[in-house]
Every structure is written in structure tokens, then in C-alpha cells.
Amino acid sequence: MFATGSQINYFHFSRSKSLSDEENLKLFGKCNNPNGHRHNYKGEVLRSCLCQVLSEAIMEPLDHKNLDKDVVVFADLVSTTENVAVFIWENLQKRLPAGALYKVKVYETDQNIVVYKGEESTPEK
């Protein structure tokens, strides 16, 4: 995702506008707390690690932000780890040469890891 060993710190809560309060609570559990919760994501970039690109594509739009309030794309998109990975992939793809990006790997916790390879997203242990 970004330079290995780096972290992004942000705040959000998981909620779909199309679901009721009960459905949101059932789907997202404690992540649906309306007061939100904070993450310190860590990750890595494979095959390409350009500091300026990483800063523009990842750090500037996400680091120390409330995703639901400060990042336009998440106003209508639930800010799950999967959607964060897609956001990062798309921002990197715009700035890198074709074929330079292989995958984005986002660690929400040691047990919750999302690997995104364009149209393909898989959990990884």
C-alpha cells in the first residue's frame, strides 16, 4: 500500500445509508458505532515505491482524516478495509505507468488483511 513499515492513521465508522440502524448494526457490529473508531493501517507497495506518488495517492487524501467526512468518495461508500484498498489501488493506478502496480495489501489488524489486485480482491492469512 505504501512504503513498508509506514502507517496511515484515520477515523471512520461503518454505515450504509441504504440500511436501517438495525441492519447496519448486524452487518458492521462494533464498527457501526456512530461515534466512530480509529485505525492505524500499515501496508506495503510491491514492484513500485515512489515517495511522491505515495504521498499524493495515499497519505494526503487519507492520513489523519475522518474518511466518512473528509474523503469525498466515502460520503456514499462504506469505508471498509476492502473499499479503502480499492481507493488506494485506483489512486495509485492513475499515477503509475501501466503494469507497474501488482497488488495493494492493507492490514487493518493482524487478522484482517485485504489484498486487492485490480478487479480481484482476496482475504489473506
FENBELFEN-V685311 format. One record per residue. N is the residue number from 0. RES is the residue in one small letter. SS is DSSP state (A for helix, B for strand, O for the rest). PHI is phi in degrees with one decimal (* if undefined). D_CENTER is the distance of its C-alpha to the mean C-alpha in Angstrom with 1 decimal. Layout:
# FENBELFEN-V685311
n=[N & N]
res=[RES & RES]
ss=[SS & SS]
phi=[PHI & PHI]
d_center=[D_CENTER & D_CENTER]
This chain:
# FENBELFEN-V685311
n=[0 & 1 & 2 & 3 & 4 & 5 & 6 & 7 & 8 & 9 & 10 & 11 & 12 & 13 & 14 & 15 & 16 & 17 & 18 & 19 & 20 & 21 & 22 & 23 & 24 & 25 & 26 & 27 & 28 & 29 & 30 & 31 & 32 & 33 & 34 & 35 & 36 & 37 & 38 & 39 & 40 & 41 & 42 & 43 & 44 & 45 & 46 & 47 & 48 & 49 & 50 & 51 & 52 & 53 & 54 & 55 & 56 & 57 & 58 & 59 & 60 & 61 & 62 & 63 & 64 & 65 & 66 & 67 & 68 & 69 & 70 & 71 & 72 & 73 & 74 & 75 & 76 & 77 & 78 & 79 & 80 & 81 & 82 & 83 & 84 & 85 & 86 & 87 & 88 & 89 & 90 & 91 & 92 & 93 & 94 & 95 & 96 & 97 & 98 & 99 & 100 & 101 & 102 & 103 & 104 & 105 & 106 & 107 & 108 & 109 & 110 & 111 & 112 & 113 & 114 & 115 & 116 & 117 & 118 & 119 & 120 & 121 & 122 & 123 & 124]
res=[m & f & a & t & g & s & q & i & n & y & f & h & f & s & r & s & k & s & l & s & d & e & e & n & l & k & l & f & g & k & c & n & n & p & n & g & h & r & h & n & y & k & g & e & v & l & r & s & c & l & c & q & v & l & s & e & a & i & m & e & p & l & d & h & k & n & l & d & k & d & v & v & v & f & a & d & l & v & s & t & t & e & n & v & a & v & f & i & w & e & n & l & q & k & r & l & p & a & g & a & l & y & k & v & k & v & y & e & t & d & q & n & i & v & v & y & k & g & e & e & s & t & p & e & k]
ss=[O & O & O & O & O & O & B & B & B & B & B & B & O & O & O & O & O & O & O & O & A & A & A & A & A & A & A & A & A & A & A & A & O & O & O & O & B & B & B & B & B & B & B & B & B & O & O & O & O & O & A & A & A & A & A & A & A & A & A & A & A & A & O & O & B & B & A & A & A & A & O & A & A & A & A & O & O & O & O & O & A & A & A & A & A & A & A & A & A & A & A & A & A & A & A & O & O & O & O & O & O & O & O & B & B & B & B & O & O & O & O & O & B & B & B & B & B & O & O & B & B & B & B & O & O]
phi=[* & -141.9 & -51.6 & -52.5 & 94.5 & -79.7 & -136.5 & -113.7 & -112.9 & -151.4 & -124.9 & -166.4 & -140.1 & -91.8 & -158.4 & -103.0 & -65.3 & -86.5 & -110.9 & -73.4 & -57.1 & -65.4 & -66.3 & -62.1 & -63.2 & -65.0 & -74.9 & -106.2 & 55.7 & -64.4 & -71.9 & -90.2 & -55.7 & -62.1 & -82.2 & 80.3 & -154.3 & -107.0 & -127.1 & -120.6 & -76.3 & -124.0 & -171.5 & -152.5 & -109.7 & -108.3 & 77.9 & -153.6 & -139.2 & -110.4 & -55.8 & -64.7 & -62.5 & -63.4 & -62.7 & -68.8 & -83.7 & -124.4 & -65.2 & -60.1 & -78.0 & -116.0 & -65.5 & 58.6 & -117.4 & -89.5 & -55.4 & -70.7 & -110.7 & -102.7 & -114.5 & -51.5 & -59.6 & -88.1 & -64.7 & -121.6 & -131.1 & -62.8 & -84.5 & -79.4 & -59.6 & -61.5 & -70.3 & -64.1 & -61.8 & -64.0 & -56.6 & -64.0 & -55.3 & -63.6 & -67.0 & -70.2 & -57.0 & -65.0 & -108.4 & -109.5 & -62.3 & -53.8 & 83.8 & -76.0 & -99.0 & -96.9 & -157.3 & -116.2 & -124.5 & -116.1 & -100.8 & -80.1 & -140.9 & -65.4 & -101.0 & -116.4 & -127.3 & -115.0 & -113.2 & -125.9 & -125.6 & 74.0 & -74.4 & -107.1 & -130.9 & -136.4 & -70.1 & -133.3 & -95.9]
d_center=[9.0 & 11.4 & 14.9 & 15.5 & 16.0 & 14.0 & 11.6 & 9.3 & 10.7 & 9.8 & 11.4 & 11.0 & 12.7 & 12.3 & 15.0 & 16.2 & 19.0 & 20.9 & 21.5 & 24.0 & 23.5 & 24.8 & 22.6 & 19.4 & 20.7 & 21.6 & 18.3 & 15.9 & 18.5 & 18.1 & 14.5 & 16.5 & 18.4 & 19.1 & 19.2 & 15.6 & 14.2 & 12.6 & 10.1 & 10.8 & 8.1 & 10.2 & 10.1 & 12.5 & 13.5 & 16.3 & 19.2 & 18.3 & 17.7 & 18.8 & 18.3 & 18.8 & 16.4 & 13.6 & 14.6 & 14.7 & 11.6 & 9.1 & 11.2 & 13.2 & 10.8 & 8.3 & 10.6 & 12.8 & 11.8 & 12.1 & 9.2 & 11.9 & 14.6 & 13.7 & 11.3 & 13.5 & 11.4 & 10.3 & 14.0 & 14.7 & 11.5 & 10.5 & 7.2 & 6.8 & 4.8 & 6.3 & 5.6 & 2.0 & 4.2 & 6.8 & 6.3 & 6.3 & 9.1 & 10.9 & 11.1 & 12.3 & 14.7 & 16.3 & 17.3 & 18.3 & 21.5 & 21.5 & 21.0 & 19.6 & 16.1 & 16.4 & 13.1 & 9.6 & 9.4 & 6.8 & 9.1 & 8.6 & 12.4 & 15.1 & 15.5 & 12.1 & 10.6 & 9.0 & 10.7 & 10.4 & 13.5 & 13.8 & 15.3 & 15.1 & 12.5 & 14.0 & 13.8 & 15.3 & 17.7]
